[in-house]
Amino acid sequence: MPKKGHIPERTCVICKKKEIKDKLIRFVAKNQEVLLDEMGILPGRGAYLCMECFPKLKESLKFQKKLRRALRLEV
């Protein structure tokens, strides 16, 4: 059970900026796919991105390394 008043923070894997968990976008590697985790509840290896880094997603090697997957996205 989280402490009262505790606000979870996560770090963007591209720019390394710390932000409140709810303000970041979470992606999860599951099987051979990379999925957008809108609810933040999917199991698997996850990576967080801030909104400023979202356009850089396709060419980011840091993101691919974090998820341990080669990124194949259809945007």
Rosetta constraint file for C-alpha pairs under 8 A:
AtomPair CA 2 CA 6 HARMONIC 6.68 0.50
AtomPair CA 7 CA 20 HARMONIC 6.95 0.50
AtomPair CA 8 CA 20 HARMONIC 6.11 0.50
AtomPair CA 8 CA 21 HARMONIC 5.79 0.50
AtomPair CA 9 CA 18 HARMONIC 6.50 0.50
AtomPair CA 9 CA 19 HARMONIC 5.49 0.50
AtomPair CA 9 CA 20 HARMONIC 4.46 0.50
AtomPair CA 9 CA 21 HARMONIC 4.97 0.50
AtomPair CA 10 CA 18 HARMONIC 5.70 0.50
AtomPair CA 10 CA 19 HARMONIC 5.76 0.50
AtomPair CA 10 CA 20 HARMONIC 6.31 0.50
AtomPair CA 10 CA 21 HARMONIC 5.37 0.50
AtomPair CA 10 CA 24 HARMONIC 7.76 0.50
AtomPair CA 10 CA 48 HARMONIC 7.11 0.50
AtomPair CA 11 CA 16 HARMONIC 5.51 0.50
AtomPair CA 11 CA 17 HARMONIC 5.56 0.50
AtomPair CA 11 CA 18 HARMONIC 4.42 0.50
AtomPair CA 11 CA 19 HARMONIC 6.30 0.50
AtomPair CA 11 CA 48 HARMONIC 6.57 0.50
AtomPair CA 11 CA 49 HARMONIC 7.63 0.50
AtomPair CA 12 CA 16 HARMONIC 4.86 0.50
AtomPair CA 12 CA 17 HARMONIC 5.49 0.50
AtomPair CA 12 CA 18 HARMONIC 6.54 0.50
AtomPair CA 12 CA 19 HARMONIC 7.74 0.50
AtomPair CA 12 CA 24 HARMONIC 7.46 0.50
AtomPair CA 12 CA 47 HARMONIC 7.67 0.50
AtomPair CA 12 CA 48 HARMONIC 5.14 0.50
AtomPair CA 12 CA 49 HARMONIC 4.53 0.50
AtomPair CA 12 CA 50 HARMONIC 5.67 0.50
AtomPair CA 13 CA 47 HARMONIC 6.66 0.50
AtomPair CA 13 CA 48 HARMONIC 6.11 0.50
AtomPair CA 13 CA 49 HARMONIC 6.14 0.50
AtomPair CA 13 CA 62 HARMONIC 6.56 0.50
AtomPair CA 13 CA 63 HARMONIC 6.13 0.50
AtomPair CA 13 CA 66 HARMONIC 7.48 0.50
AtomPair CA 14 CA 49 HARMONIC 6.98 0.50
AtomPair CA 14 CA 53 HARMONIC 6.67 0.50
AtomPair CA 14 CA 60 HARMONIC 7.22 0.50
AtomPair CA 14 CA 62 HARMONIC 6.15 0.50
AtomPair CA 14 CA 63 HARMONIC 6.62 0.50
AtomPair CA 15 CA 53 HARMONIC 7.15 0.50
AtomPair CA 17 CA 50 HARMONIC 7.92 0.50
AtomPair CA 19 CA 23 HARMONIC 6.68 0.50
AtomPair CA 19 CA 24 HARMONIC 7.03 0.50
AtomPair CA 19 CA 50 HARMONIC 7.98 0.50
AtomPair CA 20 CA 24 HARMONIC 7.10 0.50
AtomPair CA 23 CA 50 HARMONIC 7.20 0.50
AtomPair CA 24 CA 48 HARMONIC 5.99 0.50
AtomPair CA 24 CA 49 HARMONIC 5.52 0.50
AtomPair CA 24 CA 50 HARMONIC 4.89 0.50
AtomPair CA 24 CA 51 HARMONIC 6.91 0.50
AtomPair CA 25 CA 36 HARMONIC 7.76 0.50
AtomPair CA 25 CA 37 HARMONIC 7.58 0.50
AtomPair CA 25 CA 38 HARMONIC 7.48 0.50
AtomPair CA 25 CA 48 HARMONIC 5.44 0.50
AtomPair CA 25 CA 49 HARMONIC 5.13 0.50
AtomPair CA 25 CA 50 HARMONIC 6.25 0.50
AtomPair CA 25 CA 51 HARMONIC 7.34 0.50
AtomPair CA 26 CA 36 HARMONIC 6.25 0.50
AtomPair CA 26 CA 37 HARMONIC 5.35 0.50
AtomPair CA 26 CA 38 HARMONIC 7.05 0.50
AtomPair CA 26 CA 40 HARMONIC 6.66 0.50
AtomPair CA 26 CA 46 HARMONIC 6.49 0.50
AtomPair CA 26 CA 47 HARMONIC 5.63 0.50
AtomPair CA 26 CA 48 HARMONIC 4.50 0.50
AtomPair CA 26 CA 49 HARMONIC 6.51 0.50
AtomPair CA 27 CA 34 HARMONIC 6.54 0.50
AtomPair CA 27 CA 35 HARMONIC 5.50 0.50
AtomPair CA 27 CA 36 HARMONIC 4.61 0.50
AtomPair CA 27 CA 37 HARMONIC 5.37 0.50
AtomPair CA 27 CA 46 HARMONIC 5.44 0.50
AtomPair CA 27 CA 47 HARMONIC 5.33 0.50
AtomPair CA 27 CA 48 HARMONIC 6.37 0.50
AtomPair CA 28 CA 34 HARMONIC 5.63 0.50
AtomPair CA 28 CA 35 HARMONIC 5.20 0.50
AtomPair CA 28 CA 36 HARMONIC 6.45 0.50
AtomPair CA 28 CA 37 HARMONIC 6.39 0.50
AtomPair CA 28 CA 42 HARMONIC 7.09 0.50
AtomPair CA 28 CA 43 HARMONIC 7.50 0.50
AtomPair CA 28 CA 44 HARMONIC 5.90 0.50
AtomPair CA 28 CA 45 HARMONIC 5.46 0.50
AtomPair CA 28 CA 46 HARMONIC 4.28 0.50
AtomPair CA 28 CA 47 HARMONIC 6.50 0.50
AtomPair CA 28 CA 67 HARMONIC 7.34 0.50
AtomPair CA 29 CA 33 HARMONIC 5.83 0.50
AtomPair CA 29 CA 34 HARMONIC 4.62 0.50
AtomPair CA 29 CA 35 HARMONIC 6.36 0.50
AtomPair CA 29 CA 44 HARMONIC 5.95 0.50
AtomPair CA 29 CA 45 HARMONIC 5.38 0.50
AtomPair CA 29 CA 46 HARMONIC 6.39 0.50
AtomPair CA 29 CA 67 HARMONIC 5.93 0.50
AtomPair CA 29 CA 68 HARMONIC 7.94 0.50
AtomPair CA 29 CA 69 HARMONIC 7.30 0.50
AtomPair CA 30 CA 34 HARMONIC 6.35 0.50
AtomPair CA 30 CA 35 HARMONIC 7.23 0.50
AtomPair CA 30 CA 43 HARMONIC 7.88 0.50
AtomPair CA 30 CA 44 HARMONIC 5.89 0.50
AtomPair CA 30 CA 45 HARMONIC 7.39 0.50
AtomPair CA 32 CA 69 HARMONIC 7.50 0.50
AtomPair CA 34 CA 69 HARMONIC 7.93 0.50
AtomPair CA 34 CA 71 HARMONIC 7.32 0.50
AtomPair CA 34 CA 72 HARMONIC 7.97 0.50
AtomPair CA 34 CA 73 HARMONIC 7.96 0.50
AtomPair CA 37 CA 41 HARMONIC 6.97 0.50
AtomPair CA 37 CA 42 HARMONIC 6.22 0.50
AtomPair CA 45 CA 67 HARMONIC 6.17 0.50
AtomPair CA 46 CA 66 HARMONIC 7.98 0.50
AtomPair CA 46 CA 67 HARMONIC 6.53 0.50
AtomPair CA 47 CA 63 HARMONIC 7.17 0.50
AtomPair CA 47 CA 66 HARMONIC 6.61 0.50
AtomPair CA 47 CA 67 HARMONIC 6.57 0.50
AtomPair CA 49 CA 53 HARMONIC 6.27 0.50
AtomPair CA 49 CA 54 HARMONIC 6.37 0.50
AtomPair CA 50 CA 54 HARMONIC 6.43 0.50
AtomPair CA 51 CA 55 HARMONIC 7.99 0.50
AtomPair CA 53 CA 57 HARMONIC 6.66 0.50
AtomPair CA 56 CA 60 HARMONIC 6.19 0.50
AtomPair CA 57 CA 63 HARMONIC 7.20 0.50
AtomPair CA 58 CA 71 HARMONIC 7.18 0.50
AtomPair CA 58 CA 73 HARMONIC 7.18 0.50
AtomPair CA 60 CA 64 HARMONIC 6.73 0.50
AtomPair CA 61 CA 65 HARMONIC 6.03 0.50
AtomPair CA 62 CA 66 HARMONIC 6.12 0.50
AtomPair CA 63 CA 67 HARMONIC 6.42 0.50
AtomPair CA 64 CA 68 HARMONIC 5.80 0.50
AtomPair CA 64 CA 69 HARMONIC 5.41 0.50
AtomPair CA 64 CA 70 HARMONIC 5.76 0.50
AtomPair CA 64 CA 71 HARMONIC 5.97 0.50
AtomPair CA 65 CA 69 HARMONIC 6.70 0.50
